Amino acid sequence: MGLVELPSKRPQKKRESKKVVWTEQSQAKPDIDSSLAELGSITLKVVTDKAEVTLWNEYVDRHHYLSYKHPIGAALKYFIMSDHPQPQVLGCLLFSASVWHLADRDQWIEWDKKDREKRLNLVINNNRFLIFPWINVPNLASKALALVTKQIRNDWQTAHGYRPVLIETFVDDSQYLGTCY
């Protein structure tokens, strides 16, 4: 009817990923060869502060074989920490929104397309798991995963306003055995 005239479409900016700059902070540290008990208390620290996020991104970009990629959707980053002999970061974890369609998962859950559309936000994915290469501590990876399964529901609730019910992960069997799971 010609009653409304829309403006012309605005040109879209090309989305560019910010390059992660490696600094001295993320350089390899002296090797730590010890038992889990010798590290004292192992905890997971949610990474939210801008300086910590920058350092987390830098560690993962520098030391994870897949490097850093900005997560899509809801995400939560952790530092794996120990308190002995002094507070120190031992690694990094990232959980984010799950992939839309995964046949094996969908079959295992036994949901159809409608169920998946309604509940996919309740499934989160462990996108990055990094124990620094200079850390040689048997059972540390399993300990970190055990801790995260106990605290992520509350942390996710705080950050995103709901509680996930399932965590999925993928293990590149050309790189790892996946025995810590």
Disulfide bonds with the S-S distance in Angstrom:
none
